[in-house]
Amino acid sequence: MECSSPDGAEGWGASECWDGRTCRTELARAGCPPTYYDAPEGSPFDGVDCAAPTTEGFVYVYQDFATHICAYDSDGRLFASEYVDDNDEHCGERTEIVVAGEPLPVQFVLTDFDRYGGCTLSGSAFLASSPSEVFTTRFPLKTAGHPCVAASDGCRSSILLLVCREGVDESEAGSCDVCTTDEECSAEYWYIEPNSLRCVSGSCRFDERPLGSCDDGQSLPHCRIAGTSVSYVCRSGVCSACIDDGRDCSFTQNQICYADSTCH
């Protein structure tokens, strides 16, 4: 569908029109990078962004005074966008939402982050799926701004490790935020061996693999969780539930497989 510019109008909103009850613009004018691989490598100057593969393709999100969601297919080609403003100026000052292309997925299931610049992603529209089933179940997606307590896995998701910034005084809760140094990652995830984590593109990472990946026969550090000598086991390249005390948990202090499927 094409929207014509009335009376030679130019600028934002000039190519918007109603499609039933939906305010729509042309996909080429939606303000999204034309392919996923054209997304900027750093967060925009006046906003934050993030880029992630999904179970069905890719998504790029940019947030300033508005939220831009750009959806890409498995080849990285743009097929849909949504723009949500903080006012209702669009389509004759009657709505704050403008869409383009095909309908957005009802939910994006993220499998990793190529870059995390501090986007706040709604839990109803964005879910996370790790290669590790136990991580996916135990650690739902938490993004910047989520309330937290430092050094307690309060900012840990199945595919994203952030750090907790404490409030300016004791009465103010902490909130999850991007990392800026390797030292911040070591302090937040104190139970993981020193120098195992690096701050890369806003999040703490072990390596280039998605969180939950590991090397068979080595349960630490990739499968550790908060606590003293608490870990899942590495099986078939992913962090997994323990089954047998002696066979699975010989590397931990007590060598016991607990009811929550972790070794202690």
C-alpha positions, 0 to 999 in steps of 0.5 A: 500500500502506498500513501501519497503526500497531500499538497506536496507535504514533506517531512515526517507524517507526509506519507502516512494514511489510514488503512482501515483503523491502522495508521500506515506508511510505506516500508521504505519510509519507516526509518528502519535500516533496509537490512539487519546488517545495515543496522548501526554498530553503535547506539544512536547519539540521542537514544539506545538500541539493540539488535538480536537474532530470533527464532524466525529472523532478526529484530532491531529496536531503537528507543529515544522519545519513541520506540522503533521496532524493525523486523527482518526475515531469516535472510535479514530483509526488512518486512515490518516495522512499528513506530510508537510515539509519545504523542498522537500527531500521526495520521491527522493527530489521531494516533501515536502508532504507525506501522509499515509492511507486514504485521509484526510477530505477536511475540519475538523470541530472542535467541541471543543479542548481537548488541545490547545498548540498553533497550527496555523490552516488554515481556509481553512482546519479547521472550528469550530462548537459550540453547539451555532449556534449564536456563530458559525456564529459570531466567526470564528476559530482564532488560534495562530498568528492571528492579534488582539487588546487586550480585544475586542474579537479579539482572540475569536472563537466559540470553543476557547478563546485565549489571545492577546499578544500586540506587543513590540511597538505601531507600531507592531500589537498584535497576539493571543496566548495561555493563561498561567494564569487565570489572563490573561483570566480575563484581556482579557475577562474583561466583564465576571464576575471575576473568571468565566474563568480558563486557562486550557491546553492553552485556557480560559474555563468556564468548561468542556463543549464546549463554547456556552453551558450554564445553562437554566435561566442563561444567564451570564456569558457563553453567554456574548460577548464584551461590557457593558451588552451585551449577548445572552440568554440561551435557551435549554442549548445553547447560543441563539438569543434573540427574545422578549425584556421583556421575554428574556432581563430582565437581561440586563441594557436596557432590549432591544433585538437588531437587532443583536439578543443580549440583551443590 
